[in-house]
């Protein structure tokens, strides 16, 4: 377990709960919005919530 792994996991859980990327960016202390993208990835929960018409 590394600090990076904990940060990534924390950010992922916040995303799954519907927290805005802007808030996560602020909480993690990133200045650039592009930096927060390294903490995002497709989650199983996110895929399951997609509804195809």
N, C-alpha and C positions, 0 to 999 in steps of 0.2 A: 504494500500500500504506500503510495507516494502522495505528497501534497497535490500534485497535478491530478491524480486519480480522484481524490476527494473533491476537488473543485469541479471537475468534470461531472462527477456523480451528483453533486449538489445542484449544479446548473441544470442537468437533465431532469432531476426531480421537480425543480421549480417550473421548467417548461411543461412537464407533464401535468402539472397542477394549473396550467394556464397563465402563469406569470409572464408578463411582457418582457421581451428581450431587453428593452431599455432599463427596466428595473434590475434585471440580472446583471446587465453591464455596470450599473451603478454599484450594486452590492459587491461585485467582484473587483471594482476599482479600475475598470478598463476605460481609457480615454477615447480610444478609437472603436467605433461600432463594428468594424471588420474583425477586431480581435476576439470579440465574443463568439463569432461564428465557429471558432475552433472547439467550443464547448457544446455545440449543437450537433445533433445527428438524428436520424430517423429512429423513432422508438416504436416498440410493439404497440404501446398504448395509442400513439398517434395514428398508426396505420389502421388499427381496429376502429377508430372513430371516423374514418373516411366512409362516406355514404355515396355509392354510385347510383345514379338515377336510372 
